[in-house]
């Protein structure tokens, strides 16, 4: 039997699994629903692994100890200085290194070879902000770029949702995007609800490059946020965190909770 799948789980998933095996829903037996909640992408492999260990005579209590041990080993092997760094923008403070977010974003884009995921809330002066990304798309023909952006309904706008999306697409294509190749753009349709109590915003701000490194930041994709504001972000290279971030947004798209916004001429 192989327990390799346990090493592939994130620390958060391992801790959740151990707790559930010890005194949660899995203590009484395996549940596919619980395993899906712990790690939807690996639930099948995880169930197969745990079933094999149970068939070999282990109890759920013993499995929780095993999973805890795997989590401890993963935690002790992590060199935080190599996988996490701060990206702080704003006025300089003695002894605290700072840099503008724009420079960090540009460096990440220059390293992209296969895919870029950008999640943002507000875009302003997009032609400047996305200039390097558009150039990179021309340099690397196979580079896939996916943008998840907020398309808001203004307070006094009573237009149909499809009309608001159409106007957003036109503005993005004509005024925000500097390149010939268009990215794939997705949005949360709940942001266009006519009912305030049902409306939501796609408020996250992050960028993921090639499923290897992620920047999670307070900075919007605007010139002020990228270069002048006081902003705080975290640059992460931990695979289990980066992959989980990408899997979440790709899962939202697969479940049609984020839907495509066509950027073709209309």
N, C-alpha and C positions, 0 to 999 in steps of 0.2 A: 504494500500500500504506500502511496505517496502523500506526504504532508506538505509538499511544496507550496500548495495554495495558501497555507497559513502564513508563509513568509511574504506572500504577495499582497496581503491585506494591509491597509493603513493602520496606524496605531489606534486611531479612533475606532475603526471597525473591530480590531482585536479586543480592545477594552469592552466594547459593546457585546461582542460574542462571549467573552469570558463571564461577564456579569449575567447574561441571559442563561448561560449553561449552569451557572452557580445557583441562581435563585430567581430566574425569570422564566419566560415562556418555554425556553428550550430545556429547562431542568426536567420537565415531564416527558420530553421526547422532541425529536426534530420537527420543525415547522417551516415549510418552504416560505410562507409569508414573512416570518421573522427573519429568515436568512436573506430574503430579498430586501428587507429594510436595512439590514446590516451592510450588504454589498450586493446591489442588484445585478452588477455585471458578472459577478463570480458566484452567485447563489447556487447554481447547479453543481459546479466543481466542489464548492464548500460542502454541500449536502452529501456528495459522494464520498469525500474525505472523512467527514464525521461519521457517516454510516459505517464505513469500513472499520473505524476505530471502535465504534460501539459493538460491531459484530465480533471484533477481536477480544471483547471482554471488558473494555473500559466503561466506566460509568460517566454520566454527565458531569459529576463533581470532579472526577479525575481529568476529564477533558478541559474543564475550566482552568485547572492548574497548569495543564500543558499550554493552553492558549496564553495564560498569564506569563509563562516562561518565555514564549516566543515574543510577546510584547516587550518584556524586560530586555531581551537580547537585542531587539531592534532599537529600543531607546538608547541602550548603552553604546551601540555601534554608531550612533548619529554624531557627527561632528557639526554642531550648529553653525560654526563659523564658515563652513563650506556650503551650507545649504540655505541659509537665511541671512539677509542683509537688509538694512534700512535704506529707504530712499526718501530723504528729507529735503524739502524745498522751502526756501524763505530766507529771511535775514540771517546772517552768520552769527554763531555763538561760539565763543572761544572754546576750543577743545572738542567741538562737535562737528564732524564732517557733514557738509550739506552739498547738494547739487540740484540743478533744476530737473524736474521730472521729464522735460522734453528731451534732454540729453540721454537719460536712461532709456526712454522709449525708442529713440533713434538707434541706440546701440543694440537693443533687442531686435529691432526690425532688420538691421544689417546682418544679423546672424541667422535669420529665417531661411529655411531651405524647403520645407514641405507644407507647413500650415501655420496660420496666424488666427487666433481668436481674440476679438476685441469686444468688450462689453462696456457700454457707456450710457450715461444719462443725458448729458447736454453736449452738443457740438456747436462750436462757434469758430469762424475762420478755419473751416475744415480743409480748405485747399492748402494752407500752410501746415496744419497739423498732420495731414495725411500725405504730404508731398513725398516723403521718403518711402512710405509704404507703397505708393503707386509706382515709384521708380523700381522698387524691389520686385514688384509683380512683373514689370517689363523685363527685368534682368533674369528672373527665374520663372520660366513659363509654366512650370508645374506647381508653383506656389498657390495654395488654396487659402483664400482669405474669407473669414466669416465674421460679420459684424452683428451684434445683438444690441439694438438701440431702442431708446424710449421714443415712441411717437405719441405725444400728448394731445389731448383735446383741451383747447383753451376754454376758460370758464364760460364765455359767451358764445361759443361755437356750437351751433345746432346742426351742423352738416352731418351727412351720413358717414359712418366710419370709413367706407371705401373712398369717399371723397377726400377725407383728411389724409389717408395713406397716400393717395394719388398726388396730393399737393406736396407732402413730405418727400416722396420719391423724386418729384420734379426738382424741388429745391436742392436735395442732396446731389442729384445728378448734375445740375447746372451750376450750383454755387459752392458745394462743399467738397466734392470729389475731384481731384486734379488729374486723374489718369484716364486712359482709354479703356482698359480692362476694368470691369466692375466687380466689386466684391459680392458675396452672397449676404443679403441683409435680412434680419429677422426682428420681429417685434412682439410685444405682449398685447394681444387684442383687448385685454381688460382695461388698458389705459384709455381706450376710446369709448368706454361705457358712458351712457348718458346719465346714469345714476351715480351720484357721488359716493354712496355707500358701497358700490361695487367696483369703483375705479381703483386702479393700482398704478404704480410706476415701476419701470425697470431702472432701479436706482443703483445697481452695482457698477463698479468701475474696476476693470481688470484687463490684463492682456496676457495671453499664453502663446509661447513660441515653440512649435515643433513638439508639443507635449513634454518639454524638458524643463522649461523655466517659466515662471509666472510672476507678474507684477500685480499685486492687489493694492489699490491706492485710493485715497480720498479725492484725487484729482480728476476732474472732468476732462474731456477732450476739447479744451478751449485754450487759446493762447495765454490768457491770464492764469488759468489753473496750472498749465504746463510750465510756465516760466516765471510768474510773479507771486502768486499766492503762497501762503503758508500751507503746505500739504504734507501728509505723511503716508508713506507706502512701505510695503514689505516685498522684497524680491525673494522668491522661493524656488529652490531647485530640488526639493524633496519629491521624488517620483510619485509617491502615494498621494501627496497633496495636489500636485499638478494634474495628475490623471483624474483625480476625483472632481476637480474643478471643471475640466473639459467634459467629463462624462455627465456632469449635472446639466450643463447647457445643451449638450447634444441630446440628452434625454428629454429635456423640455421641448426640443425641436421634434424629436421622434414621436413624442406624445401629442404634438400639435398644440402645446401650451404656448410655444413661440411659433409664429407663422411667418412665411416668406413675404417680403415686400419686393415686388418686381421693380427693377431699375431700368427696364427696357423702355424705349421710346413709346409714348402713347399719344 
